[in-house]
Structure formats: C-alpha cells, structure tokens
Amino acid sequence: MDIKQILNQSLNTLSDGLLNLSGRILFVVATLFIGYWLIKWVKKLIKKALNKFDVEEGTAGFLASVITVMLYIVLGFIVAGTFGVDAASIVAILGSAGVAIGLAIQGSLSNFAGGILIILLKPFKVGDFIIEDNKGNSGTVTEISLFYTKLQTIDERTVVLPNGTLANTSLTNVTKTPNRMLELKFGVAYEADWKGAMGIVADAFKTDEACINATEVEVYLDELASSSIVIGGRCYVKNDSYRFAKQRILEKVLSRFNEEGIEIPYQKMVVLTPEKENE
C-alpha cells in the first residue's frame, strides 16, 4: 500500500468520523430543544392535573419542580448516551463524587429537606400571612419552591427565605384562623382619671366596625408601671381588617385623651442651673 492509498484511507476515515460526530451533535441539539419544550409542557400538564384534584398551590408547585428536575436528569442521561457514555459509569462517578458534592451544597440540601417538611407538615401555605421569628420578616406567602419561600410584604417588597431556616425556626401563621385578636395597651399618668380613660378605650373598641362582637370587648388594668397606669383593651377582628382597625382605634383613643385632658406620660428631662438651685 503506497502513501497515496494511506492518505485516501485516512481522509475517508476522518470524513466518516466527522459526519458521524456532526450527526450526533445535530441529534443532541434537536434532543435538547425538543426535550426542553416537552419538559415545560409536562410541567404545565402536571400543575393542571394537581389543581384539578384540588392540591394546595404550594404543594403543586413543589411537586412540579421536583418532577421537572428529574426529567432534566433523564434528558442529561439521554444526551450522554448519544456520545457513547455508559449510564452505569455516570452513576458510579456521581456516587463517588456524592460526598464532596454533599459537603459543598449542604446548605442547599438543608433547604431542600426544609421544603419537603413544609410541604408535608403544612405549617403554612400559599396565601397565608406569616411572621418568622429568626429575622422578624413578615408577609403573605406567594411561592414555595424547592429551596426558598417567597413573601410579599405589606409595603410591596419580596422577601426570599431559605426553606431550611423556616423549617427550623418558630413562626406565627396569622391567617391560619379567620379571626385575630387585636390587643392594644395605653399608658396614662397616675394623676389622670384612669377610670375615665378606661371608658374611652372601651368606647373606641366597641364602636369600631371591625370588632366582631362589641359585647366581648375586654378593657382592663394591665400594669401599674413606674411612671404610668397601663390600660389594655382587646377584641377579635377579621384578619384582613386587623391593620386598619388598629390604626383607627389608636387615633380615636389619642383624640379622646387630648379632648378630656388625660395625660399620656412620656420621658422628661429637668435641667437645674446653679442660679435656679440658689433660688
């Protein structure tokens, strides 16, 4: 076999290899494109099916996200198989790297586990107003994803909280029940007419439209503090009326206290000069 024949054979082999590689690349691109749109379609289909069976919105979104991740993993195995990579080899490599990956993303794994606990135990759901005790964040739950939960605050900010933190921190679910107790406390001076002040507080609560039952309004002496008599009042209101009822009652009490001359004690500083002391 002369040099010309060797060159022709090499060129033919290279040409066949390039054609084969080009075909595989085109197949991979087509597979990724079709797979991407199929996964999006399957995700929408799963959400519709879960909603049809009245599955809670947060649970439906979480399950759809988990299934989507699994489908992307399957798509990755298909693409790897196109280039002749054995699936068993991939599993072995992933298994050997599992410990290192686990240590590197232990925070994310904690959030993922927290998300599963939230979905299973249901301390809150999408649409609930919660207050978490770790940083004091509060707002309406808009989304429960694989790793994070999103809150919409009263002032229209979006707060993203790790699921691991929420699963391991105490929190208050304000909207778990339809009604909420509104409790306010007012300090009046010892020299003031505290009985009259109690009547003003009672009237402010009983006449407010948000109080569910005026006959159940409670007004009481809460504390004899160092510089004031603390008067408390409470009643039940609907959850969506809580904030506005609080504002109205505070305004009513303050206005009536001013009209009746009832002093609200506040910190004062008296400065004595040498001349004043001599007098």
C-alpha positions as CSV (number, residue, x, y, z in Angstrom):
1,M,0.0,0.0,0.0
2,D,1.6,3.3,-1.1
3,I,1.4,6.7,0.6
4,K,-1.4,7.9,-1.7
5,Q,-3.7,5.0,-0.7
6,I,-2.9,5.5,3.0
7,L,-3.7,9.2,2.8
8,N,-7.0,8.4,1.0
9,Q,-8.0,5.9,3.6
10,S,-7.1,8.3,6.4
11,L,-9.2,11.1,4.8
12,N,-12.1,8.7,4.3
13,T,-11.9,7.6,7.9
14,L,-11.7,11.2,9.1
15,S,-14.6,12.2,6.9
16,D,-16.8,9.4,8.2
17,G,-15.8,10.3,11.8
18,L,-16.7,14.0,11.2
19,L,-20.0,13.1,9.6
20,N,-20.8,10.8,12.5
21,L,-19.8,13.4,15.0
22,S,-21.9,16.1,13.2
23,G,-24.8,13.8,13.1
24,R,-24.5,13.2,16.9
25,I,-24.2,16.9,17.6
26,L,-27.3,17.6,15.5
27,F,-29.1,14.9,17.3
28,V,-28.1,16.3,20.7
29,V,-29.2,19.8,19.7
30,A,-32.5,18.5,18.5
31,T,-32.9,16.4,21.6
32,L,-32.2,19.3,23.9
33,F,-34.6,21.6,22.1
34,I,-37.4,19.1,21.9
35,G,-36.7,17.9,25.5
36,Y,-36.8,21.4,26.8
37,W,-40.2,22.1,25.4
38,L,-41.5,18.7,26.3
39,I,-40.5,19.2,29.9
40,K,-42.2,22.6,30.0
41,W,-45.3,21.1,28.6
42,V,-45.2,18.2,31.1
43,K,-44.7,20.7,34.0
44,K,-47.8,22.7,32.9
45,L,-49.8,19.4,32.5
46,I,-48.8,18.2,36.0
47,K,-49.8,21.6,37.5
48,K,-53.2,21.4,35.8
49,A,-53.7,17.9,36.9
50,L,-52.8,18.7,40.5
51,N,-55.0,21.8,40.5
52,K,-57.9,19.7,39.1
53,F,-57.6,17.4,42.2
54,D,-57.6,20.5,44.5
55,V,-54.0,20.0,45.5
56,E,-52.8,23.1,47.5
57,E,-51.0,25.6,45.3
58,G,-47.6,25.5,47.2
59,T,-47.6,21.6,47.2
60,A,-48.5,21.6,43.5
61,G,-45.6,23.9,42.6
62,F,-43.1,22.0,44.7
63,L,-44.1,18.6,43.2
64,A,-43.9,20.1,39.7
65,S,-40.4,21.4,40.4
66,V,-39.2,18.1,41.7
67,I,-40.6,16.2,38.7
68,T,-39.1,18.8,36.4
69,V,-35.6,18.3,37.9
70,M,-35.9,14.5,37.5
71,L,-36.9,15.0,33.8
72,Y,-33.9,17.2,33.2
73,I,-31.7,14.5,34.7
74,V,-33.2,11.9,32.4
75,L,-32.6,14.2,29.5
76,G,-28.9,14.5,30.6
77,F,-28.6,10.7,30.6
78,I,-30.0,10.6,27.0
79,V,-27.5,13.2,25.8
80,A,-24.6,11.4,27.5
81,G,-25.7,8.1,25.9
82,T,-25.6,9.7,22.5
83,F,-21.8,10.2,22.8
84,G,-21.4,6.6,24.0
85,V,-21.1,7.3,27.7
86,D,-22.4,4.4,29.7
87,A,-25.2,5.3,32.2
88,A,-23.6,2.9,34.8
89,S,-20.4,4.9,34.5
90,I,-22.2,8.2,35.1
91,V,-23.9,6.7,38.2
92,A,-20.6,5.5,39.5
93,I,-19.0,8.9,39.0
94,L,-21.9,10.7,40.7
95,G,-21.8,8.2,43.5
96,S,-18.1,8.7,44.1
97,A,-18.5,12.5,44.0
98,G,-21.6,12.4,46.1
99,V,-19.8,13.0,49.4
100,A,-17.9,16.0,48.1
101,I,-21.0,17.5,46.4
102,G,-23.0,16.9,49.6
103,L,-20.4,18.8,51.7
104,A,-20.3,21.6,49.1
105,I,-24.0,22.1,48.9
106,Q,-25.1,21.1,52.4
107,G,-26.9,24.4,52.8
108,S,-28.9,23.8,49.7
109,L,-29.7,20.2,50.8
110,S,-30.9,21.6,54.1
111,N,-33.2,24.0,52.2
112,F,-34.4,21.1,50.0
113,A,-35.2,19.0,53.1
114,G,-36.8,22.0,54.7
115,G,-39.0,22.4,51.6
116,I,-40.2,18.8,51.9
117,L,-41.0,19.3,55.6
118,I,-43.0,22.4,54.8
119,I,-45.0,20.6,52.1
120,L,-45.6,17.5,54.3
121,L,-46.3,19.3,57.7
122,K,-48.0,22.4,56.1
123,P,-47.2,25.0,58.8
124,F,-48.3,27.5,56.1
125,K,-49.5,27.5,52.5
126,V,-49.5,30.0,49.6
127,G,-51.7,32.9,50.6
128,D,-51.0,32.7,54.3
129,F,-49.6,35.7,56.2
130,I,-46.7,34.6,58.4
131,I,-44.2,36.2,60.8
132,E,-40.9,34.3,61.2
133,D,-39.0,34.8,64.4
134,N,-35.4,34.5,63.1
135,K,-35.2,37.9,61.5
136,G,-38.7,39.2,62.1
137,N,-39.7,39.1,58.4
138,S,-43.5,39.0,57.8
139,G,-45.6,38.9,54.7
140,T,-48.0,36.9,52.5
141,V,-46.6,33.6,51.1
142,T,-46.6,33.8,47.3
143,E,-44.4,30.8,46.4
144,I,-42.9,27.7,48.0
145,S,-40.1,26.4,45.7
146,L,-37.5,23.6,46.1
147,F,-35.1,25.7,48.1
148,Y,-36.8,29.0,49.0
149,T,-40.1,30.5,50.1
150,K,-41.1,34.0,48.8
151,L,-43.1,36.5,50.9
152,Q,-44.8,39.7,49.7
153,T,-44.6,42.3,52.5
154,I,-47.2,45.0,53.3
155,D,-45.0,47.6,51.6
156,E,-44.8,45.5,48.4
157,R,-41.3,44.1,48.9
158,T,-40.4,40.5,48.0
159,V,-38.6,38.6,50.8
160,V,-36.9,35.3,49.8
161,L,-36.4,33.0,52.8
162,P,-34.5,29.7,52.8
163,N,-36.7,26.7,53.5
164,G,-34.2,25.2,55.9
165,T,-34.4,28.3,58.1
166,L,-38.2,28.3,58.0
167,A,-38.4,24.6,58.9
168,N,-36.1,25.0,61.9
169,T,-37.4,28.4,63.2
170,S,-40.6,29.2,65.1
171,L,-43.0,31.3,63.2
172,T,-46.5,32.7,63.5
173,N,-49.2,31.9,60.9
174,V,-51.6,34.8,61.3
175,T,-54.2,33.6,58.8
176,K,-54.4,30.0,60.0
177,T,-57.7,31.0,61.5
178,P,-60.2,33.6,60.0
179,N,-60.2,35.8,63.1
180,R,-57.4,37.5,65.0
181,M,-57.2,39.1,68.4
182,L,-56.4,42.9,68.4
183,E,-54.9,43.9,71.7
184,L,-53.7,47.4,72.4
185,K,-52.2,49.0,75.6
186,F,-52.2,52.6,76.7
187,G,-50.3,54.3,79.4
188,V,-51.9,57.2,81.4
189,A,-50.4,59.3,84.2
190,Y,-51.2,58.4,87.8
191,E,-52.7,61.8,88.3
192,A,-55.2,61.3,85.4
193,D,-58.7,60.0,85.6
194,W,-57.8,56.4,84.9
195,K,-61.5,55.2,85.1
196,G,-62.5,57.7,82.5
197,A,-59.5,56.6,80.4
198,M,-60.8,53.0,80.6
199,G,-64.2,54.2,79.4
200,I,-62.6,56.0,76.4
201,V,-60.7,52.8,75.5
202,A,-63.8,50.7,75.8
203,D,-65.8,53.1,73.6
204,A,-63.1,53.1,70.9
205,F,-63.1,49.3,70.7
206,K,-66.9,48.8,70.9
207,T,-67.7,51.5,68.3
208,D,-65.1,50.3,65.7
209,E,-66.7,48.5,62.8
210,A,-64.0,45.8,62.7
211,C,-64.8,44.3,66.2
212,I,-66.8,41.2,65.6
213,N,-68.8,41.3,68.8
214,A,-68.9,44.5,70.8
215,T,-70.2,42.7,73.9
216,E,-67.0,40.6,74.0
217,V,-64.6,43.6,74.1
218,E,-62.4,43.5,77.2
219,V,-60.9,46.5,78.9
220,Y,-58.6,46.0,81.9
221,L,-55.8,47.4,84.1
222,D,-52.8,45.7,82.7
223,E,-50.0,47.1,84.9
224,L,-49.1,49.7,87.5
225,A,-45.8,50.7,85.9
226,S,-43.1,53.0,87.3
227,S,-44.5,56.1,85.7
228,S,-47.9,55.2,84.3
229,I,-51.1,53.2,84.7
230,V,-51.3,50.8,81.7
231,I,-54.8,50.1,80.4
232,G,-55.3,47.2,78.0
233,G,-58.1,46.5,75.5
234,R,-58.8,43.6,73.2
235,C,-61.4,42.3,70.8
236,Y,-61.5,39.9,67.8
237,V,-61.4,41.2,64.2
238,K,-61.2,39.6,60.8
239,N,-57.6,39.0,59.6
240,D,-57.9,41.4,56.7
241,S,-59.2,44.2,59.0
242,Y,-56.5,44.0,61.6
243,R,-54.1,46.6,60.4
244,F,-56.7,49.3,59.7
245,A,-58.7,48.6,62.9
246,K,-55.5,49.1,64.9
247,Q,-54.9,52.5,63.2
248,R,-58.4,53.7,63.8
249,I,-58.6,52.7,67.5
250,L,-55.2,54.3,68.2
251,E,-56.4,57.6,66.6
252,K,-59.7,57.5,68.4
253,V,-58.1,57.0,71.8
254,L,-55.4,59.6,71.3
255,S,-58.0,62.2,70.2
256,R,-60.3,61.5,73.1
257,F,-57.4,61.6,75.6
258,N,-56.5,65.0,74.3
259,E,-60.1,66.2,74.5
260,E,-60.6,65.0,78.1
261,G,-57.2,66.3,79.2
262,I,-55.9,62.8,80.1
263,E,-52.1,62.9,80.1
264,I,-50.0,60.2,78.4
265,P,-46.7,60.1,80.3
266,Y,-43.5,60.5,78.4
267,Q,-39.9,60.9,79.3
268,K,-39.0,64.3,80.6
269,M,-35.6,65.9,81.4
270,V,-35.4,68.6,84.0
271,V,-32.1,70.7,83.9
272,L,-31.3,72.7,87.0
273,T,-28.8,75.5,86.7
274,P,-26.8,76.8,89.7
275,E,-28.8,80.1,89.7
276,K,-32.1,78.1,89.8
277,E,-30.8,75.9,92.7
278,N,-29.9,79.0,94.7
279,E,-33.4,80.4,94.3
